Amino acid sequence: VRTGRADPRDRARGPVARPPPVRSAVHQTPVRAPGRLLAIRVMAQFALASIVFGLVFLVLPLGVRDALIYFPSKTVPPPAEVGLAGAEDLTVVTRDGLRLRAWYVPAAGEPVGAVLVLHGNAGHRAHRAPLAAALRERGLATLLLDYRGFGGNPGSPSQDGLLADSEAAAVALERRSGLDRARIVYFGESIGTAPAAWLAAHRPPAAVVLRSPFPSLTDVPRRRFPWLPVGWLLRDHYPLASWIAGYDGPLLAIAGSRDDLIPVRYSRRAVDAAGGEGRLVVVEGAGHNDPALLDGDEMLDAISGFLRDDAGLAVRDPAS
């Protein structure tokens, strides 16, 4: 029986040894929140996928890379089948010796001017027949060019190639129409806005119309894939903003408010880069490939008014 007093025999024996504390053999690691671990894992996989995709794209042959930019159609129907009865087959000879097929569409009545139409990265000249038909009724002749590799033409499309094709077409239009450059208009659509801008700086026309322009082609994929080094991956950059800075003549840009490929802000930046003052017309509700941006009344009325007011061309109202 123990009491509250200390036992004298305990003092004689000295302090009682205590066993050492037992340490766990299991290594304790800090516990991370499951959400943080998932975020780190996703970021690592995303970074790895970006690197792999970039490396694969870099080693692709240039022809495969170009196939991701250009989507040409080879077979073109006769002009009469697409509403262009009276259109003439025209051969455009480039400085590197290619012979490109094109259509020259005369104006209805006495021509007040002529328009070189430089289309986008897909299709062929027949797809732009409604635009040529509408311009014809306004007194404007048109040349519908197919670039190299488009519309059954020889060669493969590239930035340098499209510039050479556009320059040759401008010369051909002047010769066939008999009009000097003071009555020639360059109309570029989508990727065709870049050759039109380059051409304007080197062969200034009466006016330039750019439908859905962009500052640089690299801006288009960068908007969707900001993590990709698109400047390295794309061979053709089409630096439109740099080219249009060398042109100080009349400029009209047209954009669609619902264009999810080339948004309005890109077109505004292209206009702001011009050497002179430019106009921007936004077609409400129009997407990139909508008819409103091909031959819609709002777009055509804007072009007609612009050519009358800024270029001094007596564009006629279409027959009712």
C-alpha positions as CSV (number, residue, x, y, z in Angstrom):
1,V,0.0,0.0,0.0
2,R,1.4,3.4,-1.0
3,T,0.8,6.5,0.9
4,G,1.4,10.1,0.0
5,R,4.9,10.0,1.5
6,A,8.0,9.2,-0.3
7,D,9.6,5.8,0.5
8,P,13.1,6.2,1.9
9,R,14.1,3.0,0.0
10,D,13.4,4.8,-3.3
11,R,16.0,7.4,-2.6
12,A,18.6,4.7,-2.0
13,R,17.8,3.0,-5.3
14,G,18.2,6.3,-7.3
15,P,16.0,7.5,-10.2
16,V,14.1,4.9,-12.1
17,A,15.1,4.5,-15.7
18,R,12.3,5.2,-18.2
19,P,12.1,3.4,-21.5
20,P,12.9,5.5,-24.6
21,P,9.9,6.7,-26.6
22,V,8.9,4.4,-29.4
23,R,9.4,6.0,-32.8
24,S,7.3,5.0,-35.8
25,A,9.2,3.3,-38.6
26,V,6.7,4.8,-41.1
27,H,7.9,8.1,-42.7
28,Q,5.4,10.8,-42.3
29,T,4.8,13.0,-45.3
30,P,2.7,16.2,-45.3
31,V,-0.7,15.7,-46.8
32,R,-1.6,17.9,-49.7
33,A,-5.1,18.9,-50.7
34,P,-6.5,16.6,-53.5
35,G,-7.4,19.7,-55.6
36,R,-3.9,21.0,-55.5
37,L,-2.4,17.7,-56.6
38,L,-4.9,17.5,-59.4
39,A,-4.0,21.0,-60.6
40,I,-0.3,20.2,-60.6
41,R,-0.9,17.0,-62.5
42,V,-3.0,18.7,-65.1
43,M,-0.5,21.5,-65.6
44,A,2.4,19.0,-66.0
45,Q,0.4,17.0,-68.6
46,F,-0.6,20.2,-70.4
47,A,3.0,21.4,-70.6
48,L,4.2,18.1,-71.8
49,A,1.5,17.9,-74.5
50,S,2.5,21.4,-75.6
51,I,6.2,20.5,-76.0
52,V,5.4,17.3,-77.8
53,F,3.0,19.0,-80.2
54,G,5.4,21.8,-80.9
55,L,8.3,19.4,-81.6
56,V,6.1,17.2,-83.8
57,F,5.0,20.3,-85.8
58,L,8.5,21.5,-86.2
59,V,9.7,18.3,-87.8
60,L,6.7,18.1,-90.2
61,P,7.6,18.7,-93.8
62,L,6.8,22.2,-95.1
63,G,4.1,20.8,-97.4
64,V,2.3,19.2,-94.5
65,R,2.4,22.5,-92.5
66,D,1.1,24.4,-95.5
67,A,-1.8,21.9,-95.7
68,L,-2.9,23.3,-92.3
69,I,-3.2,26.8,-93.8
70,Y,-4.3,26.4,-97.4
71,F,-7.4,24.5,-98.5
72,P,-7.6,24.8,-102.3
73,S,-10.3,23.4,-104.5
74,K,-9.1,22.1,-107.8
75,T,-12.2,21.8,-110.1
76,V,-13.8,25.0,-111.3
77,P,-17.2,25.1,-113.1
78,P,-17.6,27.2,-116.2
79,P,-18.4,30.9,-115.6
80,A,-21.9,30.6,-117.1
81,E,-22.9,27.9,-114.5
82,V,-22.2,30.4,-111.6
83,G,-24.0,33.4,-113.1
84,L,-21.1,35.0,-114.9
85,A,-22.1,34.7,-118.6
86,G,-19.7,36.8,-120.6
87,A,-16.7,36.3,-118.3
88,E,-13.4,35.7,-120.1
89,D,-10.7,33.2,-119.4
90,L,-7.5,35.1,-118.7
91,T,-4.0,33.7,-118.2
92,V,-1.9,35.4,-115.6
93,V,1.9,34.8,-116.0
94,T,3.9,35.2,-112.8
95,R,7.5,36.3,-112.5
96,D,8.6,32.8,-111.8
97,G,7.0,31.5,-115.0
98,L,3.7,30.0,-113.7
99,R,0.6,30.4,-115.9
100,L,-2.4,30.9,-113.7
101,R,-6.1,30.7,-114.7
102,A,-8.3,33.6,-113.9
103,W,-11.6,35.2,-115.0
104,Y,-12.0,38.7,-116.3
105,V,-15.6,39.9,-115.8
106,P,-16.4,43.0,-117.8
107,A,-18.5,45.8,-116.3
108,A,-22.1,46.3,-117.3
109,G,-21.8,49.3,-119.6
110,E,-18.9,51.7,-119.5
111,P,-16.5,50.7,-116.7
112,V,-15.9,53.3,-114.0
113,G,-13.1,51.1,-112.5
114,A,-11.9,47.6,-112.1
115,V,-11.4,45.4,-109.0
116,L,-8.8,42.8,-108.4
117,V,-10.3,40.2,-106.1
118,L,-7.9,38.2,-104.0
119,H,-9.7,35.4,-102.2
120,G,-9.1,33.6,-98.9
121,N,-7.3,30.4,-98.1
122,A,-10.0,28.0,-99.4
123,G,-12.1,27.3,-102.4
124,H,-11.6,28.8,-105.9
125,R,-12.6,31.8,-108.1
126,A,-16.1,30.5,-108.8
127,H,-17.0,30.8,-105.2
128,R,-16.6,34.6,-105.6
129,A,-18.9,34.8,-108.6
130,P,-21.7,36.5,-106.6
131,L,-19.4,39.3,-105.6
132,A,-18.2,39.8,-109.2
133,A,-21.8,39.8,-110.5
134,A,-22.8,42.5,-108.0
135,L,-19.8,44.7,-108.8
136,R,-20.5,44.3,-112.5
137,E,-23.9,45.9,-112.1
138,R,-22.3,48.9,-110.3
139,G,-20.0,49.6,-113.3
140,L,-16.9,47.8,-112.0
141,A,-15.0,45.1,-114.0
142,T,-13.4,42.4,-111.9
143,L,-10.5,40.0,-112.2
144,L,-11.1,36.8,-110.2
145,L,-7.7,35.2,-109.6
146,D,-6.9,31.7,-108.4
147,Y,-3.5,31.5,-106.7
148,R,-1.0,28.8,-107.5
149,G,-2.3,25.5,-106.4
150,F,-5.9,26.8,-106.4
151,G,-8.5,26.2,-109.1
152,G,-6.4,23.7,-111.0
153,N,-3.4,26.0,-111.3
154,P,0.1,24.7,-111.1
155,G,2.4,25.2,-108.1
156,S,1.9,25.1,-104.4
157,P,0.6,28.1,-102.3
158,S,3.0,30.0,-100.0
159,Q,3.4,33.6,-98.8
160,D,6.0,34.4,-101.5
161,G,3.9,32.7,-104.1
162,L,0.7,34.5,-103.3
163,L,2.5,37.9,-103.4
164,A,4.0,37.0,-106.8
165,D,0.6,35.9,-108.1
166,S,-1.2,39.0,-106.8
167,E,1.4,41.3,-108.5
168,A,1.1,39.5,-111.8
169,A,-2.7,39.7,-111.6
170,A,-2.6,43.5,-110.9
171,V,-0.5,43.9,-114.1
172,A,-2.9,41.7,-116.1
173,L,-5.9,43.6,-114.9
174,E,-4.4,47.0,-115.9
175,R,-3.6,45.6,-119.4
176,R,-7.0,43.9,-120.0
177,S,-9.2,46.7,-118.6
178,G,-7.2,49.5,-120.2
179,L,-7.5,51.4,-117.0
180,D,-4.6,53.0,-115.1
181,R,-4.0,52.5,-111.4
182,A,-6.0,55.6,-110.5
183,R,-9.1,53.5,-111.3
184,I,-8.0,50.1,-110.0
185,V,-9.2,48.8,-106.6
186,Y,-7.7,45.9,-104.6
187,F,-10.2,43.8,-102.8
188,G,-8.7,41.2,-100.4
189,E,-10.7,38.6,-98.4
190,S,-9.4,37.0,-95.2
191,I,-5.9,35.7,-96.0
192,G,-6.1,37.6,-99.3
193,T,-6.1,40.9,-97.4
194,A,-2.4,40.4,-96.7
195,P,-1.3,40.2,-100.4
196,A,-3.7,43.2,-101.1
197,A,-1.9,45.2,-98.4
198,W,1.5,44.3,-99.7
199,L,0.4,45.1,-103.3
200,A,-1.0,48.4,-102.2
201,A,2.4,49.4,-100.7
202,H,4.2,48.5,-103.9
203,R,1.7,49.4,-106.6
204,P,-0.6,52.0,-105.0
205,P,-4.2,51.7,-106.4
206,A,-7.2,54.1,-106.3
207,A,-8.4,52.3,-103.1
208,V,-8.1,49.2,-101.0
209,V,-10.9,47.1,-99.5
210,L,-10.0,44.5,-96.9
211,R,-12.6,42.1,-95.8
212,S,-11.8,40.5,-92.4
213,P,-8.2,41.7,-92.2
214,F,-5.8,40.7,-89.4
215,P,-2.5,42.3,-88.1
216,S,-0.6,39.1,-88.8
217,L,-1.6,35.5,-89.6
218,T,0.2,34.4,-86.4
219,D,-2.5,36.3,-84.4
220,V,-5.2,34.0,-85.7
221,P,-4.0,30.6,-84.2
222,R,-2.5,32.4,-81.2
223,R,-5.9,33.5,-80.1
224,R,-7.1,29.9,-79.8
225,F,-3.7,28.3,-78.8
226,P,-1.9,31.0,-76.7
227,W,0.5,28.4,-75.3
228,L,1.9,27.4,-78.7
229,P,4.9,29.2,-80.2
230,V,3.1,29.9,-83.4
231,G,5.7,32.3,-84.7
232,W,8.1,29.3,-84.9
233,L,5.6,26.8,-86.1
234,L,4.2,28.8,-89.1
235,R,6.3,29.3,-92.2
236,D,4.0,32.0,-93.6
237,H,3.3,34.9,-91.3
238,Y,1.6,37.4,-93.6
239,P,2.5,40.6,-91.6
240,L,-0.3,42.7,-92.9
241,A,0.1,45.5,-90.4
242,S,3.7,46.0,-91.5
243,W,2.7,46.0,-95.2
244,I,-0.3,48.3,-94.9
245,A,1.8,50.9,-93.1
246,G,3.4,51.6,-96.4
247,Y,0.1,52.6,-98.0
248,D,-1.5,56.0,-97.3
249,G,-4.4,55.9,-99.8
250,P,-8.1,55.3,-99.3
251,L,-8.7,52.2,-97.2
252,L,-11.9,50.4,-96.2
253,A,-12.0,47.4,-93.8
254,I,-15.1,45.3,-93.4
255,A,-15.6,42.9,-90.5
256,G,-18.4,40.7,-89.1
257,S,-19.5,41.2,-85.6
258,R,-19.9,37.4,-85.1
259,D,-16.6,36.4,-86.9
260,D,-15.1,33.9,-84.5
261,L,-12.0,33.4,-86.7
262,I,-10.9,36.9,-87.2
263,P,-12.6,39.1,-84.6
264,V,-13.4,42.8,-85.1
265,R,-10.6,43.9,-82.9
266,Y,-8.1,42.3,-85.3
267,S,-9.6,44.2,-88.2
268,R,-9.4,47.4,-86.2
269,R,-5.8,46.9,-85.4
270,A,-5.1,46.3,-89.1
271,V,-6.8,49.6,-90.0
272,D,-4.9,51.5,-87.2
273,A,-1.6,50.3,-88.7
274,A,-2.3,51.9,-92.1
275,G,-0.1,54.8,-93.3
276,G,-3.2,56.9,-93.9
277,E,-6.7,57.1,-92.4
278,G,-9.0,54.1,-92.9
279,R,-12.6,53.2,-92.3
280,L,-14.0,50.2,-90.5
281,V,-17.5,48.9,-91.2
282,V,-18.9,46.2,-89.0
283,V,-21.7,44.1,-90.4
284,E,-23.8,43.1,-87.4
285,G,-24.6,39.4,-87.0
286,A,-22.2,38.3,-89.8
287,G,-19.8,35.4,-89.3
288,H,-16.6,34.8,-91.2
289,N,-18.1,32.7,-94.0
290,D,-21.6,34.2,-94.1
291,P,-23.2,35.4,-97.4
292,A,-23.4,38.9,-95.8
293,L,-19.6,39.1,-96.2
294,L,-19.6,37.8,-99.7
295,D,-22.2,39.9,-101.5
296,G,-24.5,41.2,-98.8
297,D,-26.3,44.5,-99.5
298,E,-24.7,46.3,-96.4
299,M,-21.2,45.4,-97.5
300,L,-21.8,46.3,-101.1
301,D,-23.4,49.6,-100.2
302,A,-20.4,50.4,-98.0
303,I,-18.0,49.6,-100.8
304,S,-19.9,51.7,-103.3
305,G,-20.1,54.7,-101.0
306,F,-16.5,54.4,-100.1
307,L,-15.3,54.3,-103.7
308,R,-17.5,57.3,-104.6
309,D,-16.5,59.5,-101.6
310,D,-12.8,58.5,-101.0
311,A,-11.6,57.2,-104.4
312,G,-13.6,59.5,-106.7
313,L,-15.0,56.6,-108.8
314,A,-18.5,57.1,-110.2
315,V,-19.9,53.8,-109.0
316,R,-23.5,53.3,-110.1
317,D,-26.4,52.0,-108.2
318,P,-27.4,48.5,-109.2
319,A,-30.4,48.2,-111.6
320,S,-33.6,47.7,-109.6
